[in-house]
Amino acid sequence: MKQRIVIGVLCCLGLLVVFLFQRVDVAAAIGVSNTGIARFLVNRTIRFLANDAFAIGLIYALFATRKYVVFAIGVQLFGVVAFLIPYFILKLYYPAYNGPYLNFLHRLIMNPTLLLLLIPAFYYQKFVVESNVKEN
């Protein structure tokens, strides 16, 4: 239990650090070329993966159930295909477009929204549904 608390606190701090340092050019720090496109892709990908990794760690800390962590990883992989790749395509091939669809994708990508929405769903399943099954 103590280990899960430490993991949960570290993941919350990690999410905070990613948010606070969102303007830091990580791609330049790791030596990615000076082209703006490559740095943009690397910075957004690193932020997306870091946010989701910390959110998955938080899910583990809260529930310590393998099936929840595996499902959260599946949601993250879905997010890469369904949100991150289309976001990159829109940003690179339609740079003048800055409409609501792009803004929506940006919010989903830069914030671990999907994974954090899983926490109430997992809570409901674990504590409400399972308690009803035990009663019957």
C-alpha positions, 0 to 999 in steps of 0.5 A, a space after each residue: 500500500 505504501 508503494 502505491 501511495 508513493 507511485 500515486 504521488 510521483 505520478 501526480 507530481 509528474 503530471 504537474 511537472 509536464 504541465 508547468 514545463 509544457 513550453 520547454 523545447 525538449 527536442 532541442 535538449 535531446 539534439 533533434 534537428 533544428 527543423 521546426 517540424 521535427 521539433 514540433 512532432 518530437 515535443 508533442 509526442 513526448 508530452 503526450 506519452 509522458 502525460 499518459 504514462 503518468 496517468 497510467 501510473 496513477 491508475 495503477 496506484 489507485 486500483 493495482 489491478 492488472 486488467 485496468 492498467 492493460 485497458 488504460 494502455 490500450 486506450 493510450 494506443 487508441 489515442 495515438 492512432 485516433 487522435 495524435 496522428 490526425 492532429 499531426 496531419 492537420 497541423 502539418 498539411 493544413 497549417 492555416 486551419 485552426 478551427 474547433 476540431 483542431 482545438 479539440 484534438 489539441 486538448 485531448 492530446 496535450 492533457 491525459 483526458 481519456 485516461 483520467 476519465 477512466 478513473 471514475 469508470 474504474 472506481 464505479 466498476 470496482 466498488 459499485 458493480 463488484 459489490 452488487 455481484 457479491 451481494 447476489 
